[in-house]
Amino acid sequence: MLRRSAAVAVCATVCATGSAAMLAPPATADDVRGGQRVVIETLRLAQAWRISRGSGVTVAVLDSGVDPRHPDLAGSVRVGRDFTAGANPRGTVPRRLHGTYMASLIAGHGHGPGGERGIIGAAPEADVLSVRVILEDDEPGRRAFGSGGRFENVVARGIRYAVDEGADVINLSISKQLATRAERAAVRYAIARGVVLVAAAGNEGDGATYSYPAALPGVVSVAATDRRLRRAAFSNRNSSVLVAAPGVDIMGAGPGGAYWVGRGTSQATALVSGVAALVRARYPTLSPPLVARALAAGATDLPPDGYDTATGFGVVDAARALAEASRLSGHTEVATGPEAHDPARPLAGAEEGPVTAAVGGDRLVTVRAAIAVAGAAGALVSLSVVVSLLGRVRRAQTSQGA
């Protein structure tokens, strides 16, 4: 079953729903921006914004839906497909709490004079594509959604949809225990088309517990840190973790103009997606592996040995990530051209047809499936040579014994 990777802990203003406990008086706009100060300083966003603010980049938020009318997101959200359609009873209005919360951390632009009120995301000039692939925990169709086979590959379908709709970054603040074949293929599809995927490491807090899609190759897996920038107690630790970001007491926007405080690897993931958007806005052709490298190489608060399974290569630093991306921008790790491999098809097999390869600069050689026959013939020749040599050794030994 798909899980959100965040827990909403507090409703900071009068909320559209009554499901969260009110632990403090309604927050003013100044309280909201002030509540973000630690995160902004930790990620060094103010310095990064001098170089990039995410303009021209689309971040797909695969989640429970985003409220496009929230004042801190208005004008930046495009509502896409709802892959959960049919799970809820007819007429149910989605709450869109978790998705709005994540979108605000990625691309919130604030509101009021100069955008100084409300939530500002890591990439405040980025656009958001909302793709609904999960339900909130209290939605009536939750049980049907979790047990219905027709919803098994909603994440895979959502990823492919987001890629085809022009997403540059895909945020996956969700997790599950196992990955399907369709999800693996969708991840390959996205990466092959230059899309950066960022996903939550999970909130079980266990050692060697893997969550998907974060643990799939090529996905940036994000752990959460506490206020001391150490692994948060709930954050999973495993070898898929690449980087970490703050995930405790994170202020964000909720539907209906509300503001929330919560904790989870979801929040950390959204912040890293925002930083990835800053990188892609400044270096739009940088391949997903190189974006991931820039995030990792630019991290701070490094583990003692340079890497551990708790926080990966350290806590993301937006300014340093942009500096690393500048250094890497002259390189590529993505094959292009008509002969580039389609990730949806197998690598081997005669049905793939001839492959043209460059040899010695400009001379072209066509390599066909028949090469396997030549290889087999070569192996037989080699075997006959070995047998002949062994025969000679035995004859020499017999001659010496006589």
Secondary structure, DSSP 8 states (H G I E B T S, - for coil): --EES-EEEEE-S--SSS-S---S----HHHHHHHTHHHHHHTTHHHHTTT---TT-EEEEEES---TTSTTTTTSEEEEEETTTTSS-TT-----HHHHHHHHHHH-EEESGGG-EEEE-SSTT-EEEEEE----TTSTTHHHHHH-GGGTTHHHHHHHHHHHTT-SEEEE-EEBS---HHHHHHHHHHHHTT-EEEEE--SS--BT---BTTTSTT-EEEEEE-TTSSB-TTS-B-TTEEEEEE-SSEEEEEGGGEEEEEESHHHHHHHHHHHHHHHHHHSTT--HHHHHHHHHHT-BS--TTS-BTTTBT-B--HHHHHHHHHHHTT------STTS--TTS-S-SGGG--EEEEETTTEEEEE-TTHHHHHHHHHHHHHHHHHHHHHHHHHHHHHHH-
